[in-house]
């Protein structure tokens, strides 16, 4: 990557990516568990709640896949950081914030922080 392109991009380290991806992966496990409970009949959620859970799953999957790809690239290149554009960083932050906000949600008296 040229020096000129690096100036337009920001360096993001492995630890920063892990600080975002680790909680997102744990939250995805919770969401998947609730979706599985709904479709197996253990805990039936109303339609809007199911839609919300599926949207959360999509956001978590997207974020986790993107961050996993970044970590894989770092491993392949044997580096501890990557350079991302401000747009990429904003997308990561937006998805992470949405997941953080959703983690405070309740579904049929099931608190996502405690589940």
N, C-alpha and C positions, 0 to 999 in steps of 0.2 A: 504494500500500500504506500502510495506516495505521501510525502510530507504535507503537500497541499490538501489532499483528501483527509489526512488525519486532523488537520486544523479545523475542518468542518465537523469532525466527529469527536465524541467524548469517549474516554477510556473507561471501561467498566470491568471491574475485577471479578474473579471467580467467587470470592466471599460475598460480594454484593448480590450476585446472581443466586447463590445458594440461600442467602437470607430471604429472598423472594420465593424461590422455588420450593424450599422445604415446607413452609406453612401452606403453600398452595397445594402441594401433593397431599398433605394431611387433610386439608379441607375437601379435596376431591374424594378421598376415601369416605368421608362422612356423607357427602352428597350421594355417592354411589350406593352406600349402605341404605340411605333413606329411599332412593329410587327402587332398589331391590326389594326393600320391605313393602313398598307400595304395590309393586307388580306381583309380589308373592302373596299379597292379601294380609300380611301381618299388620300393616298400618295403612289405612286408606286415607289418602289426602284428596281434598277437593281439586277440581280441574285447574284453577288458578295456581294453587300451590305446586302441583305437578309441573305445570309450565315453568314456574319460577325455578324449581329444582333442575329441570332440563336445561334452562338457560344458564344456571350456575355451572352445571356440568360442562356445557359448551365453553364457557369462559375459562374454567379451570383447565380443561383439556387443551385449549388453544395456548394459554399461557405456559403450561407445563411443557408442551411439545416445543414451543419456541425456545424456552430456556434450556431444555434438554439438548436441543440442537446447538445452541451456543456453547454449552459445556462440552459437547462432543467435539466441536471445532477446536476448542482450546486444548482438549486432550490430544487430538490428532496433530496439532501444530506445536504441542508441548509448550504452551504459554499460559500465563495466569491472568490474562485480560484480553478483551476484545474492544474494538473501536466501533461504536454505534452512532448512527445519526440522531439528532435531537428528536426526529419523528419516531424512530424506533424506541427510544427511551420513553417518550411520551405514551406510546402505545402500551409498553410494559407497565408503566406506572398506572395508567388508566385501568387496565385489567386487574392489576394487583389491588388497587383501591376498591374496585367493584366487588372483588372477592372479600376484601376486609369488611366492607359494609354489609355484605350478605351474611358474613359469619355471625353477625349479631341477630340474625332472624330467628323467628320461632315458627315451627310448622306443627300444627295440632299439639301445642304445648311441649314440643320438643325443641330445646334450645340448642342451636348449632354449635355453640361454644362448649357445651357439656356433652354432646352426643358422642 
